């Protein structure tokens, strides 16, 4: 329902130029709650509407009005979009006309209204079932009292003044229950075997009632789940006093048949049972083994904690020492960061180790001279630039004497052409020409020079001139006065006659009769001394 007030019209002007100014009343729409709504008493009611006017909203006065209570809210704040709101939970029971009214500065009013009804709410008690549970899983045992329990309350009456009774259909009245100060009501009762629908009824002093229902069954001992594990003796539970023992239960280390399967071993599959037959279990002492060390994998008989367990390349801890593949070709056993066959289990280097039992031998090490090992695993020992190497000089003729002009560092004898131990070679194109040379040579060393011992001179092998032969009485021989050249001394490489000794020849008759028996002065006449001549080539160094 909506009321619209007539607009105020003003005549303004002079003579024929007069005109009419019309002030329109505010536009008002009440949007919530809906017209005709029924609302329970004491519930919060959210009122909402929209106002609009041709004058600024700030000039509007907005009121909420109730036909029973009068003004509910006056001069209500108008939101930016024209919305106005009001909340209350204090309306009396009955029919109400709610009016939203807006008045502008010229006293023009606009309004909208709705009809709502506030419904009375009866003051009823409440009841909540505690036992048995509402799912029907909590059962009673034949010939055994069951404690039925419920919680009751009321907003007007003390809980001790409430009447509570329990009826089991189709059995009938089970008991009257008397709540304590906390509202807990209970009674023990025995029902025959069967299925029941329980009704807990609470009544207050005004006669108002409330009812809560629950399913309930009473079963025989064979169908009763005493340990609440979900299985009964008739359902296969072999021990209804333990919720750890029932058909299909996981075996645990308790010495009991947890899964109720006699064909399976006690505690099989548990940490105290040797399941793979290797003599070890995960948590000793073991049910079926005597070893006291813990097995790291009781599903694999090749993995157990014993020195006889062999580590193989499989990514597993075969000997249960927390290490994986140690001692194999993929494990860095000496801790130098390399293994024999990368990729390695415990290092990231990709070069293979040639000695995985020596931490100072690996591809990451430097070669060391003279220790007999291939320190850097390159297949060589004592290679160039190893630690402790010595410089070797360029030695083109290989006589171990080098020259200035480049070196290489080697452990022992160097590598051609770097085999010289010093730079004292005077001619590096002839193996025989070097400072240690003691021999003489009849040909030049290759550069028309004969300085083979590098002393800066040319020393002749044979020198001097022959000085003649002389007779010696004792021991009757011919001696050379001085061996030497028969003529001028030839140059290096030149040839000439050389007399190294004298040859003797004698007259026996002369020696006997003239020398031995006669005058000794005649003895030399019995000898003939001649020089022995050789054709030699002059050697030099």
CORCOR-V127959 format. One record per residue. PSI is psi in whole degrees, -180 to 180 (* if undefined). OMEGA is omega in radians with two decimals (NA if undefined). NEAR is the number of other C-alpha atoms within 12 Angstrom. Layout:
BEGIN
psi:PSI omega:OMEGA near:NEAR
psi:PSI omega:OMEGA near:NEAR
END
This chain:
BEGIN
psi:138 omega:-3.10 near:18
psi:139 omega:3.04 near:21
psi:133 omega:3.08 near:20
psi:123 omega:3.13 near:20
psi:147 omega:3.14 near:21
psi:148 omega:3.14 near:15
psi:152 omega:3.09 near:19
psi:121 omega:-3.13 near:17
psi:133 omega:3.12 near:15
psi:138 omega:3.07 near:13
psi:118 omega:-3.07 near:15
psi:135 omega:3.06 near:13
psi:-172 omega:-3.09 near:11
psi:124 omega:3.13 near:9
psi:-138 omega:-3.11 near:8
psi:-7 omega:-3.08 near:8
psi:12 omega:3.14 near:9
psi:151 omega:3.09 near:11
psi:166 omega:-3.05 near:13
psi:129 omega:3.05 near:13
psi:124 omega:-3.08 near:13
psi:125 omega:3.07 near:16
psi:113 omega:-3.13 near:22
psi:141 omega:3.09 near:25
psi:159 omega:3.12 near:30
psi:149 omega:3.06 near:37
psi:127 omega:-3.05 near:32
psi:132 omega:3.08 near:36
psi:123 omega:3.08 near:33
psi:114 omega:-2.96 near:38
psi:-21 omega:-3.12 near:23
psi:144 omega:-0.06 near:27
psi:180 omega:-3.13 near:27
psi:149 omega:3.09 near:23
psi:128 omega:-3.13 near:24
psi:7 omega:-3.10 near:18
psi:144 omega:3.03 near:22
psi:127 omega:-3.00 near:22
psi:133 omega:3.12 near:29
psi:144 omega:3.13 near:22
psi:148 omega:3.14 near:23
psi:-4 omega:3.03 near:18
psi:147 omega:3.09 near:19
psi:135 omega:3.14 near:16
psi:126 omega:-3.13 near:25
psi:109 omega:3.09 near:20
psi:139 omega:-3.12 near:34
psi:144 omega:3.10 near:32
psi:176 omega:-3.14 near:36
psi:132 omega:3.10 near:31
psi:151 omega:-3.14 near:41
psi:149 omega:-3.12 near:34
psi:159 omega:3.12 near:31
psi:-8 omega:3.00 near:20
psi:162 omega:-3.11 near:22
psi:144 omega:-3.11 near:18
psi:-31 omega:-3.11 near:27
psi:-20 omega:-3.14 near:22
psi:-5 omega:-3.11 near:22
psi:146 omega:3.00 near:34
psi:123 omega:-3.03 near:33
psi:132 omega:3.13 near:43
psi:147 omega:2.96 near:35
psi:131 omega:-3.05 near:35
psi:137 omega:3.11 near:30
psi:135 omega:-3.11 near:29
psi:-25 omega:-3.12 near:22
psi:-38 omega:-3.03 near:21
psi:-12 omega:-3.07 near:19
psi:-152 omega:-3.12 near:17
psi:130 omega:3.05 near:21
psi:-41 omega:3.13 near:27
psi:135 omega:-3.10 near:24
psi:152 omega:-3.13 near:23
psi:53 omega:-3.12 near:23
psi:141 omega:3.11 near:31
psi:135 omega:3.11 near:26
psi:125 omega:3.12 near:27
psi:169 omega:-3.02 near:18
psi:-34 omega:-3.13 near:13
psi:10 omega:3.10 near:13
psi:2 omega:-3.12 near:26
psi:140 omega:3.03 near:25
psi:143 omega:-3.06 near:35
psi:154 omega:3.08 near:30
psi:140 omega:-3.12 near:30
psi:137 omega:3.05 near:20
psi:154 omega:3.03 near:20
psi:23 omega:-3.01 near:18
psi:14 omega:-3.13 near:19
psi:142 omega:-3.12 near:31
psi:160 omega:3.07 near:23
psi:133 omega:3.11 near:22
psi:-174 omega:-3.13 near:22
psi:135 omega:-3.07 near:25
psi:143 omega:2.94 near:26
psi:118 omega:-3.11 near:31
psi:126 omega:-3.11 near:40
psi:133 omega:2.98 near:39
psi:115 omega:-3.02 near:46
psi:137 omega:3.06 near:41
psi:134 omega:-3.13 near:46
psi:130 omega:-3.13 near:33
psi:-175 omega:-3.06 near:31
psi:-22 omega:3.13 near:21
psi:17 omega:3.11 near:23
psi:13 omega:3.01 near:22
psi:133 omega:-3.06 near:28
psi:144 omega:3.00 near:32
psi:144 omega:-3.11 near:34
psi:163 omega:3.05 near:34
psi:153 omega:-3.06 near:33
psi:158 omega:3.08 near:34
psi:162 omega:3.04 near:32
psi:130 omega:3.05 near:28
psi:158 omega:3.12 near:30
psi:128 omega:3.06 near:27
psi:118 omega:-3.04 near:26
psi:138 omega:3.08 near:19
psi:146 omega:3.13 near:17
psi:120 omega:-3.12 near:15
psi:147 omega:3.13 near:19
psi:87 omega:-3.12 near:20
psi:149 omega:3.04 near:24
psi:173 omega:3.09 near:32
psi:155 omega:3.11 near:29
psi:136 omega:3.12 near:34
psi:129 omega:3.14 near:29
psi:129 omega:3.07 near:33
psi:-44 omega:3.11 near:24
psi:135 omega:-0.01 near:32
psi:169 omega:-3.14 near:31
psi:155 omega:-3.05 near:23
psi:-10 omega:3.13 near:22
psi:-9 omega:3.13 near:15
psi:10 omega:-3.13 near:19
psi:-20 omega:-3.13 near:22
psi:113 omega:-3.01 near:27
psi:161 omega:3.06 near:39
psi:152 omega:-3.14 near:35
psi:135 omega:-3.11 near:28
psi:140 omega:3.09 near:21
psi:18 omega:-3.13 near:16
psi:130 omega:3.13 near:19
psi:141 omega:3.06 near:17
psi:136 omega:-3.13 near:26
psi:106 omega:3.07 near:26
psi:135 omega:-3.04 near:38
psi:145 omega:3.06 near:35
psi:156 omega:3.07 near:38
psi:128 omega:-3.10 near:33
psi:158 omega:3.11 near:41
psi:163 omega:3.09 near:33
psi:144 omega:-3.07 near:30
psi:-19 omega:-3.13 near:18
psi:-40 omega:-3.01 near:18
psi:151 omega:2.98 near:24
psi:144 omega:-3.05 near:20
psi:-28 omega:3.13 near:29
psi:-19 omega:-3.12 near:25
psi:-1 omega:-3.13 near:26
psi:142 omega:3.05 near:37
psi:133 omega:-3.14 near:35
psi:132 omega:3.06 near:43
psi:151 omega:-3.13 near:33
psi:124 omega:3.10 near:38
psi:132 omega:3.09 near:29
psi:119 omega:3.11 near:30
psi:126 omega:0.29 near:22
psi:15 omega:-3.06 near:19
psi:-47 omega:-3.06 near:22
psi:-157 omega:-3.11 near:17
psi:129 omega:3.10 near:22
psi:-51 omega:-3.12 near:30
psi:162 omega:2.91 near:28
psi:138 omega:-3.06 near:26
psi:138 omega:-3.07 near:33
psi:110 omega:-3.10 near:29
psi:147 omega:3.04 near:28
psi:-172 omega:-3.06 near:22
psi:-21 omega:3.12 near:16
psi:-3 omega:-3.11 near:16
psi:3 omega:3.13 near:30
psi:124 omega:3.10 near:26
psi:135 omega:-3.10 near:36
psi:157 omega:3.04 near:30
psi:143 omega:3.04 near:25
psi:142 omega:3.13 near:22
psi:155 omega:3.10 near:25
psi:126 omega:3.08 near:25
psi:152 omega:3.09 near:33
psi:165 omega:3.07 near:26
psi:133 omega:3.14 near:22
psi:178 omega:3.13 near:22
psi:136 omega:-3.03 near:21
psi:157 omega:2.94 near:28
psi:115 omega:-3.09 near:25
psi:140 omega:3.07 near:34
psi:114 omega:3.04 near:35
psi:115 omega:-3.10 near:40
psi:127 omega:3.10 near:38
psi:137 omega:-3.12 near:42
psi:131 omega:3.13 near:33
psi:-179 omega:-3.07 near:28
psi:-16 omega:3.09 near:21
psi:1 omega:-3.13 near:18
psi:2 omega:3.08 near:18
psi:141 omega:-3.08 near:21
psi:161 omega:3.01 near:25
psi:145 omega:-3.08 near:28
psi:139 omega:3.01 near:26
psi:135 omega:-3.07 near:31
psi:156 omega:3.08 near:29
psi:142 omega:3.06 near:33
psi:152 omega:-3.12 near:28
psi:139 omega:3.11 near:34
psi:143 omega:3.01 near:33
psi:127 omega:-3.02 near:33
psi:167 omega:3.08 near:29
psi:171 omega:-3.14 near:22
psi:-37 omega:-3.12 near:21
psi:-22 omega:-3.13 near:20
psi:10 omega:-3.09 near:26
psi:130 omega:3.13 near:30
psi:88 omega:-3.03 near:32
psi:-37 omega:-3.08 near:28
psi:4 omega:3.06 near:22
psi:37 omega:3.08 near:22
psi:6 omega:3.11 near:27
psi:2 omega:-3.10 near:26
psi:143 omega:3.09 near:30
psi:166 omega:3.07 near:29
psi:-41 omega:3.09 near:27
psi:-20 omega:3.11 near:19
psi:9 omega:3.05 near:20
psi:-1 omega:3.13 near:25
psi:118 omega:-3.09 near:33
psi:-6 omega:3.07 near:30
psi:96 omega:-3.04 near:29
psi:13 omega:3.07 near:28
psi:0 omega:-3.14 near:19
psi:126 omega:3.12 near:25
psi:4 omega:3.06 near:22
psi:-2 omega:-3.09 near:28
psi:116 omega:3.12 near:35
psi:165 omega:-3.11 near:32
psi:125 omega:3.11 near:26
psi:3 omega:3.14 near:21
psi:151 omega:3.09 near:26
psi:131 omega:3.07 near:24
psi:136 omega:3.07 near:27
psi:167 omega:-3.09 near:23
psi:78 omega:3.13 near:26
psi:4 omega:-3.13 near:20
psi:17 omega:-3.10 near:20
psi:159 omega:3.09 near:26
psi:82 omega:-3.01 near:30
psi:-35 omega:-3.05 near:34
psi:4 omega:3.10 near:30
psi:31 omega:3.08 near:28
psi:101 omega:-3.07 near:23
psi:-25 omega:-3.08 near:16
psi:-20 omega:3.13 near:9
psi:149 omega:-3.10 near:17
psi:151 omega:3.08 near:23
psi:133 omega:3.09 near:28
psi:13 omega:3.13 near:30
psi:140 omega:3.13 near:33
psi:1 omega:-3.13 near:30
psi:177 omega:-3.12 near:30
psi:-19 omega:-3.13 near:30
psi:11 omega:-3.13 near:32
psi:132 omega:3.09 near:36
psi:96 omega:-3.04 near:38
psi:-29 omega:-3.09 near:31
psi:1 omega:3.03 near:25
psi:20 omega:3.14 near:25
psi:4 omega:3.10 near:31
psi:7 omega:-3.12 near:32
psi:149 omega:3.02 near:37
psi:171 omega:-3.05 near:39
psi:-31 omega:-3.04 near:33
psi:84 omega:3.12 near:27
psi:157 omega:0.07 near:24
psi:147 omega:-3.06 near:22
psi:149 omega:3.11 near:32
psi:-41 omega:-2.99 near:30
psi:25 omega:3.10 near:27
psi:154 omega:-3.05 near:24
psi:-13 omega:-3.13 near:19
psi:146 omega:-3.04 near:24
psi:-4 omega:3.08 near:21
psi:147 omega:-3.05 near:25
psi:134 omega:3.08 near:30
psi:134 omega:-3.14 near:39
psi:-12 omega:3.10 near:32
psi:98 omega:-3.06 near:31
psi:13 omega:3.05 near:31
psi:3 omega:-3.09 near:23
psi:109 omega:-3.09 near:25
psi:-13 omega:3.13 near:24
psi:1 omega:3.13 near:27
psi:115 omega:3.14 near:36
psi:159 omega:-3.04 near:36
psi:78 omega:-3.10 near:31
psi:144 omega:3.12 near:24
psi:-23 omega:-3.14 near:13
psi:-13 omega:3.08 near:13
psi:129 omega:-3.05 near:23
psi:128 omega:3.05 near:24
psi:131 omega:3.06 near:29
psi:166 omega:-3.12 near:21
psi:93 omega:-3.14 near:21
psi:5 omega:3.14 near:18
psi:16 omega:-3.11 near:20
psi:157 omega:3.06 near:25
psi:86 omega:-3.01 near:29
psi:-36 omega:-3.09 near:32
psi:12 omega:3.01 near:31
psi:38 omega:3.10 near:31
psi:15 omega:3.14 near:23
psi:-2 omega:3.08 near:19
psi:147 omega:-3.09 near:22
psi:124 omega:3.05 near:28
psi:22 omega:3.12 near:29
psi:148 omega:-3.12 near:33
psi:-4 omega:3.11 near:28
psi:177 omega:-3.07 near:30
psi:-11 omega:3.13 near:29
psi:9 omega:-3.12 near:32
psi:134 omega:3.08 near:35
psi:96 omega:-3.03 near:37
psi:-30 omega:-3.09 near:28
psi:2 omega:3.02 near:25
psi:20 omega:3.13 near:25
psi:5 omega:3.09 near:30
psi:5 omega:-3.09 near:33
psi:148 omega:3.02 near:38
psi:173 omega:-3.05 near:39
psi:-38 omega:-3.07 near:33
psi:89 omega:3.11 near:24
psi:158 omega:0.09 near:23
psi:147 omega:-3.05 near:23
psi:152 omega:3.13 near:31
psi:-41 omega:-2.98 near:30
psi:22 omega:3.03 near:26
psi:164 omega:-3.03 near:24
psi:-8 omega:-3.12 near:19
psi:148 omega:-3.06 near:24
psi:-6 omega:3.11 near:21
psi:141 omega:-3.12 near:25
psi:143 omega:3.08 near:30
psi:132 omega:-3.14 near:39
psi:-15 omega:3.08 near:31
psi:99 omega:-3.09 near:30
psi:13 omega:3.06 near:30
psi:7 omega:-3.11 near:22
psi:109 omega:-3.08 near:25
psi:-16 omega:3.13 near:23
psi:11 omega:3.09 near:26
psi:112 omega:-3.13 near:33
psi:166 omega:3.11 near:34
psi:-16 omega:-3.14 near:29
psi:-1 omega:-3.11 near:23
psi:164 omega:3.02 near:25
psi:144 omega:3.11 near:25
psi:140 omega:-3.13 near:31
psi:133 omega:-3.13 near:28
psi:136 omega:2.90 near:26
psi:4 omega:3.14 near:19
psi:-3 omega:3.08 near:16
psi:6 omega:-3.11 near:14
psi:153 omega:3.00 near:25
psi:81 omega:-2.96 near:28
psi:-38 omega:-3.06 near:31
psi:11 omega:3.02 near:31
psi:39 omega:3.09 near:30
psi:10 omega:3.12 near:22
psi:1 omega:-3.10 near:18
psi:154 omega:3.01 near:19
psi:147 omega:3.08 near:26
psi:38 omega:3.14 near:31
psi:175 omega:-3.07 near:31
psi:142 omega:3.06 near:26
psi:20 omega:3.05 near:23
psi:158 omega:3.11 near:28
psi:129 omega:-3.12 near:22
psi:7 omega:-3.13 near:19
psi:162 omega:3.11 near:24
psi:154 omega:-3.10 near:27
psi:138 omega:3.01 near:28
psi:137 omega:-3.02 near:34
psi:163 omega:-3.11 near:34
psi:125 omega:-3.04 near:33
psi:86 omega:-3.02 near:37
psi:-29 omega:-3.08 near:29
psi:-2 omega:3.02 near:26
psi:24 omega:-3.13 near:29
psi:12 omega:-3.13 near:33
psi:5 omega:3.03 near:34
psi:126 omega:-3.05 near:37
psi:-177 omega:3.14 near:37
psi:165 omega:3.08 near:29
psi:138 omega:3.12 near:22
psi:51 omega:3.08 near:17
psi:141 omega:3.12 near:19
psi:161 omega:2.94 near:27
psi:146 omega:-3.09 near:28
psi:120 omega:-3.10 near:27
psi:160 omega:-3.10 near:30
psi:-39 omega:-3.01 near:27
psi:-87 omega:-2.98 near:26
psi:5 omega:3.13 near:27
psi:-173 omega:3.14 near:30
psi:133 omega:-3.08 near:26
psi:136 omega:0.10 near:20
psi:14 omega:-3.12 near:26
psi:79 omega:-3.13 near:34
psi:3 omega:-3.12 near:33
psi:133 omega:-3.13 near:37
psi:-11 omega:3.09 near:30
psi:-174 omega:-3.11 near:25
psi:39 omega:-3.05 near:28
psi:4 omega:-3.13 near:25
psi:130 omega:-3.12 near:36
psi:-17 omega:3.10 near:34
psi:103 omega:-2.97 near:35
psi:32 omega:3.11 near:34
psi:10 omega:3.13 near:23
psi:121 omega:-3.08 near:29
psi:-31 omega:-3.06 near:25
psi:-8 omega:-3.11 near:31
psi:108 omega:3.12 near:40
psi:165 omega:-3.05 near:35
psi:-21 omega:-3.11 near:27
psi:9 omega:-3.07 near:20
psi:131 omega:3.10 near:25
psi:-8 omega:-3.11 near:20
psi:162 omega:3.06 near:20
psi:151 omega:-3.07 near:26
psi:136 omega:-3.07 near:29
psi:-7 omega:3.11 near:29
psi:156 omega:-3.10 near:25
psi:162 omega:-3.01 near:25
psi:-8 omega:3.10 near:30
psi:-10 omega:3.13 near:18
psi:28 omega:-3.14 near:15
psi:11 omega:3.11 near:15
psi:154 omega:-3.13 near:27
psi:19 omega:-3.13 near:36
psi:79 omega:-3.08 near:36
psi:-25 omega:-3.12 near:38
psi:11 omega:2.99 near:30
psi:35 omega:3.09 near:28
psi:6 omega:3.09 near:20
psi:0 omega:-3.14 near:18
psi:173 omega:3.09 near:16
psi:103 omega:-3.10 near:25
psi:126 omega:-3.12 near:26
psi:146 omega:3.10 near:26
psi:-41 omega:-3.13 near:27
psi:129 omega:-3.12 near:33
psi:169 omega:3.13 near:28
psi:167 omega:3.12 near:21
psi:152 omega:3.14 near:22
psi:136 omega:-3.09 near:27
psi:13 omega:3.04 near:21
psi:169 omega:-3.14 near:25
psi:151 omega:-3.12 near:26
psi:142 omega:3.14 near:24
psi:137 omega:3.09 near:27
psi:128 omega:-3.13 near:20
psi:-44 omega:3.08 near:21
psi:119 omega:0.18 near:11
psi:55 omega:3.10 near:9
psi:67 omega:-3.14 near:21
psi:166 omega:3.05 near:24
psi:123 omega:3.14 near:26
psi:143 omega:3.08 near:28
psi:138 omega:3.13 near:26
psi:-46 omega:3.05 near:22
psi:124 omega:3.11 near:21
psi:153 omega:3.14 near:26
psi:-175 omega:-3.11 near:33
psi:144 omega:-3.13 near:33
psi:-22 omega:3.10 near:28
psi:-148 omega:3.12 near:19
psi:145 omega:-3.13 near:18
psi:122 omega:-3.11 near:26
psi:159 omega:3.09 near:27
psi:173 omega:3.12 near:25
psi:126 omega:3.14 near:30
psi:-7 omega:3.12 near:26
psi:156 omega:-3.09 near:24
psi:147 omega:3.10 near:22
psi:177 omega:-3.14 near:25
psi:135 omega:-3.12 near:26
psi:133 omega:-3.08 near:32
psi:106 omega:-3.12 near:32
psi:-22 omega:-3.07 near:29
psi:174 omega:3.11 near:27
psi:144 omega:3.11 near:29
psi:139 omega:-3.13 near:23
psi:144 omega:3.07 near:24
psi:143 omega:-3.05 near:19
psi:163 omega:3.14 near:23
psi:112 omega:-3.02 near:18
psi:-41 omega:-3.13 near:16
psi:-41 omega:-3.13 near:17
psi:-41 omega:-3.09 near:21
psi:-37 omega:-3.06 near:24
psi:-47 omega:-2.99 near:17
psi:-30 omega:-3.09 near:16
psi:-31 omega:-3.05 near:19
psi:-45 omega:-3.02 near:23
psi:-43 omega:-3.11 near:18
psi:-16 omega:-3.03 near:14
psi:-138 omega:-3.07 near:14
psi:124 omega:-3.11 near:16
psi:-22 omega:-3.11 near:17
psi:-16 omega:3.12 near:15
psi:-7 omega:-3.08 near:20
psi:-46 omega:-3.10 near:28
psi:-25 omega:-3.11 near:27
psi:-15 omega:3.13 near:21
psi:-9 omega:-3.08 near:28
psi:148 omega:2.99 near:26
psi:117 omega:-3.14 near:23
psi:118 omega:-3.14 near:25
psi:142 omega:3.12 near:23
psi:146 omega:3.05 near:30
psi:118 omega:-3.02 near:24
psi:136 omega:3.05 near:22
psi:146 omega:3.05 near:19
psi:108 omega:-3.09 near:18
psi:155 omega:3.04 near:25
psi:132 omega:-3.10 near:25
psi:117 omega:3.05 near:33
psi:151 omega:-3.13 near:31
psi:166 omega:3.04 near:33
psi:* omega:NA near:33
END
